[in-house]
């Protein structure tokens, strides 16, 4: 791992230990998974970008 990856991991671990992730919206609820099974694999990224852009 490079230095920036290690630094990011340390910051995430410290924030987790402080409890900074305890009150996030949606905590304890399942993630909404978009079903893109019907879209060809090579086009999924483009569809996701268009969907996120509205």
N, C-alpha and C positions, 0 to 999 in steps of 0.2 A: 504494500500500500504506500501511496505517496504521502507527503506531509499534510496536504490539505484534507485528505480523507481521514487521516488520524485526528486532525484538529476538529473536523466536523463531528466525528464520532465522540470525542471527548466532550464537546459542547452539548450534544444531544444527551449523553449520559448524565452530565451535570444538571441539565434542565429537568430530566426525568426524576432524578433523585430529589430535586427541590420541589417537585410536584407541579411543575408548570404545565404539564399536560393533563392534569386532573379535571379541569373544567372546560374542556373543549366542546363545542357544539356537536351533538350527535354521539356523544360518548355512550357506549353500551348498546348502540343500535347497529343493525347490520348495514353494511355498505351497499349503496345502490350500484348494481353491476349493469352496465350497458351490454346488451346482447348484440354483437356484431357478427354472429355466426354466418348470417346470410350474405354478408359482404365479402368479396374476395380478399384474401389476406394482403395482397399487394396494394389494395385501395383503402384499407382500414385507417391508416394514418391520415390520409386526405379527408375522409369522411369525419374523423374525430375533430380535425382542425375546423372544418366547416361547421360542425355541430356546436363546438365551443364558441365560435364567432357569431353564432346566431343566424 
